Amino acid sequence: MTLDAEDTKLVVLARGARGRAAAAEGAAVRDEDGRTYAAATVTLPSLQLTALQAAAAAALASGARRVEAAVIVGGAQSADPASRAVAADLSAPVLILADAQGTPLSRVAP
């Protein structure tokens, strides 16, 4: 599976977020204005977010209303229900799953 330059950028951002946090997953989203947001899985006793939920929260906190694309890096063969739900909430037409090295595995409908 090949990605265009903008989606490849999201994979790079998601991989970086995952690596910096030493997390199970990293995610990145691109909003309707082309701005990008990246985050990693958050696991605290009082707060648990998937990487995509955290990236979406950053986008929403910055004023985004929807996203054009979302990427999850970590190697899962499918997106978890919480990540699919947030992608659907933000009307993401594209959800890309990639392995830990950033190799795209699949495109799924949110």
C-alpha positions as CSV (number, residue, x, y, z in Angstrom):
1,M,0.0,0.0,0.0
2,T,1.4,3.4,-0.9
3,L,0.5,6.7,0.7
4,D,0.6,10.2,-0.7
5,A,3.1,12.7,0.8
6,E,0.5,14.2,3.3
7,D,-0.5,10.8,4.7
8,T,3.2,9.8,4.9
9,K,3.8,12.9,7.0
10,L,1.1,11.7,9.4
11,V,2.8,8.3,9.7
12,V,6.1,10.1,10.5
13,L,4.5,12.3,13.1
14,A,2.6,9.3,14.7
15,R,5.8,7.3,14.8
16,G,7.7,10.2,16.5
17,A,5.0,10.6,19.1
18,R,5.0,6.9,19.9
19,G,8.8,6.8,20.2
20,R,9.1,9.9,22.4
21,A,6.5,8.5,24.8
22,A,7.7,4.9,24.5
23,A,4.0,4.1,24.1
24,A,2.2,1.2,22.5
25,E,0.7,3.4,19.8
26,G,1.2,6.8,18.3
27,A,-1.4,8.6,16.2
28,A,-1.6,11.7,14.0
29,V,-4.5,13.6,12.4
30,R,-4.7,16.3,9.8
31,D,-7.6,18.8,10.1
32,E,-9.6,20.5,7.5
33,D,-7.1,23.4,7.3
34,G,-4.1,21.1,6.8
35,R,-2.8,21.4,10.4
36,T,-1.4,18.3,12.0
37,Y,-1.5,17.0,15.5
38,A,0.2,13.9,17.0
39,A,0.0,12.1,20.3
40,A,0.7,8.8,22.0
41,T,-1.3,6.5,24.1
42,V,-2.0,7.9,27.6
43,T,-2.1,5.5,30.5
44,L,-2.5,7.0,33.9
45,P,-4.5,5.7,36.9
46,S,-7.0,8.6,36.4
47,L,-6.9,8.9,32.6
48,Q,-6.7,6.5,29.7
49,L,-6.7,7.6,26.1
50,T,-5.9,5.8,22.9
51,A,-3.3,7.6,20.8
52,L,-6.0,8.6,18.4
53,Q,-8.2,10.0,21.1
54,A,-5.2,12.1,22.4
55,A,-4.4,13.4,18.9
56,A,-8.1,14.2,18.3
57,A,-8.2,16.1,21.7
58,A,-5.2,18.2,20.7
59,A,-6.9,19.0,17.3
60,L,-10.2,19.9,18.9
61,A,-8.5,22.0,21.6
62,S,-6.9,24.0,18.8
63,G,-10.2,24.7,17.1
64,A,-10.4,21.8,14.5
65,R,-14.0,20.7,13.7
66,R,-13.2,17.6,11.6
67,V,-10.2,15.8,10.2
68,E,-9.2,14.8,6.7
69,A,-7.1,11.8,7.7
70,A,-6.0,9.9,10.7
71,V,-3.1,7.5,11.2
72,I,-2.5,5.0,14.0
73,V,1.1,3.5,14.3
74,G,1.7,0.5,16.5
75,G,1.0,-2.7,14.6
76,A,-2.5,-3.5,15.4
77,Q,-4.4,-5.2,12.6
78,S,-7.5,-3.3,13.4
79,A,-8.4,-0.1,15.2
80,D,-9.9,-0.4,18.7
81,P,-13.6,0.6,19.1
82,A,-12.7,3.9,20.9
83,S,-10.3,5.0,18.1
84,R,-12.9,4.1,15.5
85,A,-15.5,6.1,17.3
86,V,-13.4,9.2,17.6
87,A,-12.5,9.0,13.9
88,A,-16.2,8.7,13.1
89,D,-17.1,11.6,15.4
90,L,-14.6,13.8,13.5
91,S,-15.9,12.6,10.1
92,A,-12.4,11.2,9.2
93,P,-12.8,9.8,5.7
94,V,-9.5,7.9,6.0
95,L,-8.1,5.9,8.9
96,I,-4.7,4.3,8.2
97,L,-3.1,1.6,10.3
98,A,0.7,1.2,10.2
99,D,3.1,-1.1,12.0
100,A,5.7,0.1,14.5
101,Q,8.2,0.9,11.7
102,G,5.6,3.0,9.9
103,T,4.8,0.6,7.1
104,P,1.2,1.1,6.2
105,L,-0.9,-2.1,6.8
106,S,-4.4,-1.0,5.8
107,R,-7.0,1.7,5.3
108,V,-10.2,1.2,7.3
109,A,-13.5,3.0,7.4
110,P,-14.0,4.6,10.8
